[in-house]
Amino acid sequence: GAVVSQHPSWVICKSGTSVKIECRSLDFQATTMFWYRQFPKQSLMLMATSNEGSKATYEQGVEKDKFLINHASLTLSTLTVTSAHPEDSSFYICSARDGTAYNEQFFGPGTRLTVL
Amino acid sequence: DQQVKQNSPSLSVQEGRISILNCDYTNSMFDYFLWYKKYPAEGPTFLISISSIKDKNEDGRFTVFLNKSAKHLSLHIVPSQPGDSAVYFCAASRNSNYQLIWGAGTKLIIKP
């Protein structure tokens, strides 16, 4: 199946710093990539949808100035958590949609962010 | 408003027996349903899907049943194996929209 990677797999940072998370589709071109956040024992919450070469579409309640998303190529999307605070600590997961597979999204392994 | 519901937060099943995970939805416009499996600290892995034009889809040990009139779908795993222990999410979408609406997940524990 299609492979999606994320880097880093975990990161610890100080409050006020910015953290960039990369999401790559390794063996296919992803026209659309998604960023999710998962709180402990809860479902995945879609944060934003990014299409290559255009601005991301953010879900209601997600601050676009805080969570910057860039989808510069068909295989790479980045999420930057700016001025991170402890409440931003979470598990962030990206997924990529293979344009030929109806509604199937392939997920990355996730990134554990801990803000001290 | 929670459009996709998985009312059982956890389920414990003996190895070798059948595991049945349930999912209910409220939006009759949903036309595609998917099941994902997730291990701790990993991303979800696609398992099986079903279109609303079908009522059953089978792939090896996994079978998904869809009852549109009841707005209910279920995932059957038989026989259950220890490696099946994970959290299972159902998700739904409509009108070829790629946006998935997720249930809260059910933690499946397979007892040896």
Interface residues (C-beta under 8 A of the other chain):
Chain A: G1 V4 Q6 T32 K41 Q42 S43 L44 L46 T49 F91 I93 C94 S95 R97 Y102 N103 E104 Q105 F106 F107 G108 P109 G110 R112
Chain B: P9 Y32 L34 Y36 A41 E42 G43 P44 T45 F46 S49 F89 S93 S96 Y98 Q99 L100 W102 G103 A104 G105
